[in-house]
Amino acid sequence: MKPDQAWQAAVGQLQMEMPKASFDTWVRDTHLVKCEDGVFSIGVRNSYAREWLESRLTSTATRMLMGIMNQDMSVTFVV
């Protein structure tokens, strides 16, 4: 699976697991910036969104992507 498809699959899983308001506010507008050496860099709209996502979703998103890609992955959020 391509990295952008993997991120969209993870976003779909997050949409099912999160409250709608939180998903719409923090996750809906994210996008894959790059994927290099097992690190997904996810673009967000501002530093406040980055801090919120880092503190609440890094481990969940990492776990999801590891399951989707079937290999060790990590996630960073970038503005």
Order of alpha helices (4+ residues) and beta strands (2+ residues): alpha-beta-beta-alpha-beta
